Amino acid sequence: MEITSVALDREAYDLLRGQKRPGESFSQVVKRLAKNRRPLASFAGAWKDLPERTLREIQNSRKRMRELDEERFDRLMRPGH
């Protein structure tokens, strides 16, 4: 196996390290993240058979998460935080 060094700035290193699973090497992380992923369009229609109630619950959860994000942002932007 050939080994190659790659230089990363601190932000990139921290992001990569944050993706690392227990017992996983950095090479394994890069391979896992770099694999071809399904295009977003391949998910079109994936929820078409979900019951209306489930769709409403998902919509309500997403709305609440956006509200919580906005509240957190407002708190963080207050002077003296």
N, C-alpha and C positions, 0 to 999 in steps of 0.2 A: 504494500500500500504506500503510495506516494503521499507525503505530507507537504502542504503549502501553507504559508503564513498569510494572514489577512489582517490589515490594520483597520481598526474601527475607532471612531471618535468615542468619547465617553457616553454620549447620549445613545449612540447606536449599540454600544456594548451593553448598557443598562437595559435597553429594550430587548435585546437578544437574551440576556440573562433572565429577564422577566418571563420569557416564554419557555424557559428550561424546566423540564419536569424532573422529579426526583430520579436520580440515577442515570439521567440522560446526558450525553456528551454534547458539546457545542456543535460538533459535526452532525450529530443526529438531529439537533434542533433545526439547523439550517436545511437539512434534507427534508425534514417533515414540513417546514414552512414553505419550501421552494417547490414542492410537488405541484403538479398541475391540479388546479381546482376546477370544480364545475362552474361554468359561466352562470352569472346571475339569472339570465333568461331561462335556464333549464329548470328553475324553480317556479316559473309562471304556472299558475293554476294548481299549485300544490295544496292550497287550502280550499279548493272549490267544493269539496265534500264535507267540510266541517259544519257542524250544526250552527245555526244563526246565533244561538246563545254563546257558544264558544268564541265565535268571532267578536261578539260584543264584549266579552270578558277580556279578550286580547286587546281590543281597542281601548277599553277603559284602563287596563294596566299600562299601556303605552302612554296614554294621556297623563296618568298619575306620575309616571316616571319622568316625563317632561316637566311637570309642575315641580317635582322634587329637585330636578336639576336646576331649574330657574331659581328656586328658593336657596339652594346651596350657593349658586353663583352670586346671588344678591348678598348673602351672608359674607362670602369671601371678599367681595368688593367694598364692603363697608370700611370706612377709615378705622384704623387701630386694630384690624384683625390680624 
